[in-house]
Amino acid sequence: MSIFQMPLTPGKDERLDVINENLSLLQKKGGLTFTTDAYLLAAFARPIPNASFADLGSGTGVAAFLCLTRNKYRHGFAVEIQGEFCDLIRRNACLNHLDDRITVLEKDIRALSQSDVGGTVSAVISNPPYMPAGSGFASATAQSDMARRELNGTAMDFCAAAARLLSTGGLFYTVYRADRMPELISALRENHLEPKRLITVYPDAESRPSLILAESKKDASPGLLQPPPLFVYESHANRVYTPSFQRIYDEFSMEFLFTPPKGAKQ
């Protein structure tokens, strides 16, 4: 279907939302919708304005669109196995006038190669499925199950795909469940992706960590930088964003977390 024939209004199983960065986003009612995780992933990625990047397991394309809207990269490859979501990415790209800056690849990440992206890319971002296949309660739809569970690739598979696309020094950005950190770190290092920066995200100071954000560099030497924990809310009772978390939304960046306060020991 030509991009000029694509329906840019929501179908009966879809909804249209306006989210951060004033992006218009068509989403499946029965699929995974835009969450804080995707925003944090895009905000965490450091800009390389003239470079290309890939988004593995792109879903609606939201993390890729956030990066492109803020000109963190010049061109993106949105890799998604579900055909319905590939169509959604194309429609969302048209809605946001980004269709000339993103290429949609309907492909299993386990079969992804450099030929699919015309060589190597400078960065890869990914929000892999958080849950092992068969764990927890079944999702309401098959679409949601595929996005939530490792039915089409584990952390190891996503790390291997990223490593295949990156040249030496390329960066891989991942958001993942905190309780599965050992699996992610093991998968990264197995694929010569050395973790260089790691942020641990807590809902509040009274709760266990919920997420980790990892920046890894291909073929790098060991050496990990970790800022203090990032708390989302002031407290379990007071669901107001902490100043640090609000600043991430204001600046679409996490670089300030890695800048020590004046007078702090390095």
CORBELFEN-V99902 format. One line per field, one symbol per residue. psi: psi as a letter, one per 40 degrees, with the letter a starting at -180 (. if undefined). Layout:
# CORBELFEN-V99902
psi = ???
This chain:
# CORBELFEN-V99902
psi = hideehheihadeiihihaiefhhhhihdeahihidddddddddhihgdeiiiihhfdbeeddddddddefdidiihhhhdhdddddddddddddefedeehhhhgihdeehidddefbiidihiigihdhiheiaiiididddddddigdfhidddddddddddiiheihhhihihdeeddddddddddffhhhdhhhhhidieeiiidiihhhihhfiiihhhhiiihhdididdgfhiiddddddddefiedddehiiheih.
